[in-house]
Structure formats: structure tokens, C-alpha cells
Amino acid sequence: MAKEETEDFLCVWTTDVYGNRILRGLTKEESDEYQTIRERVSRTMREDEEFPWDSVEDMRRDRRRWAQLHDSHEAARMSAISAERELKRAKPTLN
């Protein structure tokens, strides 16, 4: 299964009313912020890159914010998966 198909199956991404591809449960701005923080953290873990924050407190703030966004995203994702499963169970001929 291709990465995009897997992400779609797992209800990771959706499209907002403006046609933007967003993380389920987040706005476009929140999706961008989530991805930016995630990439910054990932980059520092896999490379010998300079510490990308001005301070440890800035890093902690980013990680707390990422956790908030992640929790919102995961709650919406789980809700979408549950709704899909219920639809398939209730109306199997539509799927």
C-alpha cells in the first residue's frame, strides 16, 4: 500500500472548505505548525545538527504545543475511523 493510501486509510489527512490538505482535526495554520515542529524535532534526532531553538524553554514550549496539536489530531482521527467503521457495519452495500 502506498504511503498516501495508508495515510488516507488511517484518516490522517482531509481537505478543509478552502481545498487545503490538512491534518484531520486541525486548521491549515495548525497543520503547518504541527509539521514544522515535527520536522524540527525529527531533524535534530537524525542529524548532528545545531540545536534549532534559542533556549531549552523554547524547545519545551514547541514540544508542549506539538502535543496539544497531536492530541486534537488523534481525537479527530479516531472519531473519523469509528464513523467509517460504523457506516460500513450499518450500510455495507454503500462501501
C-alpha positions in Angstrom: 0.0 0.0 0.0 1.4 3.4 -1.0 2.1 6.0 1.7 -0.7 8.3 0.6 -3.2 5.4 0.5 -2.1 4.3 4.0 -2.5 7.8 5.4 -5.9 8.1 3.8 -6.9 4.7 5.2 -5.8 5.8 8.7 -7.7 9.1 8.3 -4.6 11.2 8.7 -5.4 13.9 6.1 -8.6 15.6 5.0 -9.5 18.7 3.0 -10.8 21.9 4.5 -13.6 24.1 3.0 -10.9 26.1 1.1 -9.4 23.0 -0.6 -6.3 22.9 1.7 -4.9 19.5 2.6 -4.9 19.5 6.4 -4.3 17.1 9.2 -7.7 15.9 10.4 -8.9 17.9 13.4 -6.5 20.9 12.7 -6.8 24.1 10.8 -4.4 24.9 7.9 -2.3 27.0 10.2 -2.2 24.3 12.9 -1.3 21.7 10.4 1.6 23.8 9.2 2.7 24.4 12.7 2.5 20.7 13.6 4.5 19.7 10.6 7.1 22.5 11.3 7.6 21.4 14.9 7.7 17.7 13.9 10.3 18.3 11.3 12.5 20.4 13.6 12.4 17.7 16.2 13.0 14.9 13.7 15.9 16.7 12.1 17.7 17.1 15.4 17.2 13.4 16.2 18.7 12.1 13.0 21.4 14.6 12.2 24.3 16.2 14.1 22.6 19.5 13.6 22.9 22.5 15.7 20.2 23.0 18.4 17.5 24.8 16.4 15.9 26.6 19.4 17.0 29.7 21.1 16.7 28.0 24.5 15.6 24.8 26.2 12.4 26.6 27.2 11.6 27.3 23.6 12.1 23.6 22.8 9.9 22.6 25.6 7.2 25.1 24.5 7.3 23.7 21.0 7.0 20.2 22.3 4.1 21.1 24.5 2.4 22.8 21.6 3.1 19.8 19.3 1.5 17.5 22.0 -1.6 19.7 22.1 -2.0 19.6 18.3 -1.2 15.9 18.2 -4.0 15.2 20.8 -6.5 17.2 18.8 -5.5 15.5 15.6 -5.6 12.0 17.1 -9.0 12.5 18.7 -10.4 13.7 15.3 -8.7 10.8 13.5 -10.1 8.2 15.9 -13.6 9.7 15.6 -13.4 9.5 11.8 -12.2 5.9 11.9 -15.1 5.0 14.2 -17.6 6.8 12.0 -16.2 4.9 8.9 -16.4 1.6 10.7 -20.0 2.3 11.8 -21.0 3.2 8.3 -19.5 0.0 6.9 -21.3 -2.0 9.6 -24.6 -0.3 9.2 -24.7 0.0 5.4 -22.2 -2.5 3.9 -23.6 -2.1 0.4 -22.6 1.5 0.2 -18.9 0.7 0.6 
